[in-house]
Amino acid sequence: MRKKIDWEKEFQITAICREDMRDYFSDEEIASLDDADMKHIANKMSDAYMNTFWLDMQIIVEEALKYKKIERG
């Protein structure tokens, strides 16, 4: 018997935190960003990511399906 699939179940893709910025910006610069700034940055990152999301998703899903096919023999 096949499992029932929840077609609408969501899986988180990514998030951003101040720690992520430490390789690129000084602690002083990062500390100057309040939560509203971080929310704005996260929204802009989301917008930028969506520009390639659908193509990236297709490529990554194709890789996963290919791997599953190889794994099954």
C-alpha positions in Angstrom: 0.0 0.0 0.0 1.3 3.5 -0.9 1.7 6.2 1.7 -0.6 9.1 1.4 1.3 12.1 0.1 0.8 15.6 1.5 1.3 17.6 -1.6 1.2 20.9 0.3 3.7 20.0 3.0 6.4 22.7 3.1 10.2 22.2 3.7 12.3 25.2 4.8 15.0 26.1 2.3 17.1 28.7 4.0 17.4 31.4 6.6 19.9 34.1 7.3 21.4 35.2 10.6 24.1 37.7 11.7 26.6 34.9 12.1 26.4 34.2 8.3 27.8 37.7 7.6 30.9 37.5 9.8 33.2 36.3 6.9 32.3 39.4 4.9 31.6 42.2 7.4 33.1 43.5 10.6 31.3 42.7 13.9 30.8 46.5 14.3 29.0 46.6 10.9 26.9 43.6 11.7 26.0 44.8 15.2 24.6 48.0 13.6 21.9 46.0 11.9 18.7 45.9 14.0 16.0 43.2 13.5 14.2 45.5 11.0 17.3 45.7 8.9 17.7 41.9 9.1 14.1 41.4 8.0 14.7 43.8 5.1 17.9 41.9 4.1 16.1 38.5 4.4 13.3 39.8 2.1 15.7 41.1 -0.5 17.6 37.8 -0.3 14.3 36.0 -0.8 13.5 38.1 -3.9 17.0 37.5 -5.3 16.8 33.8 -4.7 13.4 33.5 -6.4 15.0 34.7 -9.7 16.7 31.3 -10.1 14.6 29.2 -7.8 12.5 27.3 -10.4 15.4 26.4 -12.6 17.6 25.4 -9.7 14.7 23.3 -8.3 14.3 21.5 -11.6 18.0 20.7 -11.8 18.3 19.5 -8.2 15.2 17.4 -8.4 16.4 15.8 -11.6 19.7 14.9 -9.8 17.8 13.4 -6.8 15.6 11.3 -9.1 18.6 10.1 -11.1 20.4 9.1 -7.9 17.3 7.2 -6.7 17.1 5.4 -10.0 20.8 4.4 -9.8 20.3 3.4 -6.1 17.4 1.0 -7.0 19.5 -0.6 -9.8 
